[in-house]
Amino acid sequence: MVSQERLLRPREVARQLAVSRSTVYRWFWEGKLQGVKLNSGTVRILESAVLRKLAAGDVETGIRD
């Protein structure tokens, strides 16, 4: 059985990490947050990547949107 990873919207990730959505997109494009770009161009972030970032305390401060 294949486990399905939960995909989060950048807005949800920004709220959880207390950073701006712009920061979430930047981290995605820089490879600091793993996720996927869907065919429609929409970005989704892997929940496990967010949990790893929280667990590591690796959250830079940013201005909230």
C-alpha positions as CSV (number, residue, x, y, z in Angstrom):
1,M,0.0,0.0,0.0
2,V,1.4,3.4,-1.0
3,S,1.2,6.1,1.6
4,Q,0.0,9.5,0.3
5,E,1.8,12.6,1.4
6,R,-0.4,15.6,2.4
7,L,0.2,18.6,0.2
8,L,-0.2,22.1,1.8
9,R,-0.9,25.4,0.2
10,P,1.7,28.1,0.6
11,R,-0.7,30.2,2.7
12,E,-1.1,27.3,5.1
13,V,2.7,26.8,5.3
14,A,3.2,30.5,5.9
15,R,0.8,30.5,8.8
16,Q,2.4,27.4,10.4
17,L,6.0,28.7,10.0
18,A,5.0,32.4,10.8
19,V,6.6,33.7,7.6
20,S,5.2,35.4,4.5
21,R,3.8,33.5,1.5
22,S,6.7,35.1,-0.5
23,T,9.2,33.5,1.9
24,V,7.5,30.1,1.4
25,Y,7.7,30.5,-2.4
26,R,11.3,31.6,-2.2
27,W,12.3,28.6,0.0
28,F,10.5,26.3,-2.4
29,W,12.4,27.7,-5.4
30,E,15.7,27.6,-3.4
31,G,15.1,24.0,-2.4
32,K,14.7,24.7,1.3
33,L,11.2,23.4,1.3
34,Q,10.3,20.3,-0.7
35,G,7.1,20.4,-2.7
36,V,5.6,20.0,-6.2
37,K,4.6,22.3,-9.0
38,L,1.3,21.1,-10.5
39,N,0.4,21.2,-14.2
40,S,-1.6,24.3,-13.6
41,G,1.5,26.1,-12.2
42,T,0.2,25.9,-8.6
43,V,2.8,25.1,-5.9
44,R,2.1,22.7,-3.1
45,I,4.5,22.0,-0.2
46,L,5.0,18.6,1.3
47,E,3.7,18.4,4.9
48,S,6.7,16.4,5.9
49,A,9.0,19.2,4.7
50,V,7.2,21.7,6.9
51,L,7.3,19.3,9.9
52,R,11.1,18.8,9.4
53,K,11.6,22.6,9.2
54,L,9.7,23.0,12.5
55,A,11.5,20.2,14.2
56,A,14.9,21.5,13.2
57,G,14.0,25.0,14.4
58,D,15.2,26.1,11.0
59,V,12.7,28.9,10.5
60,E,14.1,32.3,9.5
61,T,12.1,35.4,10.6
62,G,10.1,37.1,7.9
63,I,7.4,39.7,7.4
64,R,3.9,38.3,7.3
65,D,1.7,38.9,4.3
